[in-house]
């Protein structure tokens, strides 16, 4: 969670730090491969092919999220905002989605997006 916004409630604005590692995949025509996206802090990271991470690109995002059960052990949320991919040039992107945080203990959990 980078930024939490509660509708019309400025005191609910929070900025939290975190780290993440997210395995994934990419498919284009006959090309299929696995990816690894790592990052942290202010959602700045890099993404590349698992077998050749040096061929990847940078990805920076800023977004807001709405948490339906903030403070609960299972915390579902929706999110949306702006991302930019960069390597030599840049590509502007929109980001949207949702998921849930599963808190294993205070300030330590898993996020599924």
KAFEN-V741593 format. One record per residue. N is the residue number from 0. RES is the residue in one letter. SS is DSSP state (H for helix, E for strand, C for the rest). PHI is phi in radians with two decimals (* if undefined). PSI is psi in whole degrees, 0 to 359 (* if undefined). Layout:
N;RES;SS;PHI;PSI + N;RES;SS;PHI;PSI
This chain:
0;X;C;*;121 + 1;X;C;-1.64;312 + 2;X;E;-2.50;129 + 3;X;E;-1.99;124 + 4;X;C;-2.07;127 + 5;X;C;-1.82;134 + 6;X;C;-0.94;125 + 7;X;C;0.96;32 + 8;X;C;-2.41;79 + 9;X;H;-0.93;327 + 10;X;H;-1.09;342 + 11;X;H;-1.46;0 + 12;X;C;-1.19;127 + 13;X;E;-2.44;146 + 14;X;E;-2.17;119 + 15;X;C;-2.08;147 + 16;X;C;-1.68;154 + 17;X;C;-2.88;169 + 18;X;E;-2.26;154 + 19;X;E;-2.63;157 + 20;X;E;-2.40;127 + 21;X;E;-2.32;105 + 22;X;E;-1.26;152 + 23;X;E;-2.78;201 + 24;X;E;-2.67;161 + 25;X;E;-2.41;139 + 26;X;E;-2.37;133 + 27;X;E;-2.62;106 + 28;X;C;1.09;240 + 29;X;C;-1.58;357 + 30;X;E;-1.52;123 + 31;X;E;-2.36;134 + 32;X;E;-2.74;165 + 33;X;E;-1.65;154 + 34;X;E;-2.21;165 + 35;X;E;-2.37;124 + 36;X;E;-1.99;120 + 37;X;E;-2.18;152 + 38;X;E;3.04;196 + 39;X;E;2.96;186 + 40;X;C;1.18;256 + 41;X;C;-1.83;38 + 42;X;C;0.98;48 + 43;X;E;-2.00;127 + 44;X;E;-2.78;197 + 45;X;E;-2.45;154 + 46;X;E;-2.38;138 + 47;X;E;-2.80;173 + 48;X;E;-1.15;137 + 49;X;C;-0.92;318 + 50;X;C;-1.45;351 + 51;X;E;-2.63;70 + 52;X;E;-1.10;337 + 53;X;E;-1.20;345 + 54;X;E;-1.60;12 + 55;X;E;-1.48;196 + 56;X;E;-2.50;162 + 57;X;E;-1.47;154 + 58;X;E;-2.51;123 + 59;X;E;-2.15;138 + 60;X;E;-2.37;149 + 61;X;E;-2.37;130 + 62;X;E;-2.76;165 + 63;X;E;-1.95;161 + 64;X;E;-2.48;149 + 65;X;E;-1.99;125 + 66;X;E;-1.81;124 + 67;X;C;-1.35;329 + 68;X;C;-2.35;52 + 69;X;C;-0.98;133 + 70;X;C;1.64;348 + 71;X;C;-1.49;161 + 72;X;C;-1.08;319 + 73;X;E;-1.87;119 + 74;X;E;-2.15;87 + 75;X;E;-1.25;150 + 76;X;E;-2.63;161 + 77;X;E;-2.10;153 + 78;X;E;-2.58;156 + 79;X;E;-2.88;154 + 80;X;E;2.98;213 + 81;X;E;-2.14;141 + 82;X;E;-2.33;155 + 83;X;E;-2.35;129 + 84;X;E;-1.74;141 + 85;X;E;-2.55;142 + 86;X;C;-3.10;99 + 87;X;C;1.44;302 + 88;X;C;-2.11;200 + 89;X;E;-2.53;160 + 90;X;E;-2.40;122 + 91;X;E;-1.40;136 + 92;X;E;-2.40;152 + 93;X;E;-1.69;150 + 94;X;E;-2.26;135 + 95;X;E;-2.68;157 + 96;X;E;2.83;206 + 97;X;E;-2.99;184 + 98;X;E;2.90;207 + 99;X;E;-2.66;143 + 100;X;E;-1.66;136 + 101;X;E;-2.00;105 + 102;X;E;-1.46;117 + 103;X;E;-1.44;327 + 104;X;E;-2.79;179 + 105;X;C;-1.00;123 + 106;X;C;1.17;19 + 107;X;E;-2.51;121 + 108;X;E;-2.82;185 + 109;X;E;-2.05;139 + 110;X;E;-1.99;130 + 111;X;E;-1.99;119 + 112;X;C;-2.10;*
